[in-house]
């Protein structure tokens, strides 16, 4: 089984289907990506300046609701931050609210830390670093923001890292508005809701001291000028954002109905992905792969499959692969 979603190269080799012929439902990325991605080609010919980054940071402050007391930086995808953070602390105890995105545990263990997965917020209280994803990947578990803020407050200066990669579809869950002091650190991603994963743009929000230390560790020019220009435009496009939240919610409802009709139990999800359970999940994964449809399987939970949204043009293809009846003519 693949370690992550989106590994089309491995899927193409395994099933002998060209990468461009796949329907990738393994990632939870919006299938209808933000469309206005033109930018001045001159940005490709020079290093990005502070002026290039200012509009993107201003738009991000507004979109995410960053308080004046907090600092924010753009980073080359939040994965870069996941790699950097474990190197910024002496080896200690790290608790991760699980099950969740595996890279959190992988990077902290690689940094020499004592990592344990816990099932409740109480397990995050007495450790050097606490990590949680909200809403969670892969099951969509939601932690009320007030509970996270209370936890972070009790932990004082110890780091409380909240990965909000999928929060753009449900902004009421965000704790960005509570950053600015203490050890609360929030990670945000442009890749999921906006469907721009290839830009490799994310944001980190926290106290000025924490953000300055992360910025120094990552180094200069982390995000190119073209990516910054697209980011500024996308985050400020309130009309597209409102319409997309509505359409994703509709798409999720339709997808849950489709999967339920196909015999799957719905375990959870967000408006970008749905976690299901099926006794024949392994066989279904293979059947979908043979049809050029990639979903997310889990080696430690062999009855689980996670589906991203297919987008309306691809619904019929998914139905056919699941052997569901399509629309009939009149």
Secondary structure, 3 states (H helix, E strand, C coil): CCCCCCCHHHHHHHHCCCHHHCEECCCCCCCCCCCCCCCCHHHHHCCCCHHHHHHHHHHHHHHHCCCCCEEEEEECCHHHHHHHHHHHCCCCEEEEECCCCHHHHHHHHHCCCEEEEECCHHHHCCCCEEEEECCCCCCCCCCCHHHHHHHHHHHCCCEEEEECCCHHHCHHHCCHHHCCCCCEEEEEECCCCCCCHHHCCEEEEEEHHHHHHHHHHHCCCCCCHHHHHHHHHHHHCHHHHHHHHHHHHHHHHHHHHHHHHCCCEEEEECCCEEEEECCCHHHHHHHHHHCCEECEECCCCCCEEEEECCCHHHHHHHHHHCCCCCCCCC
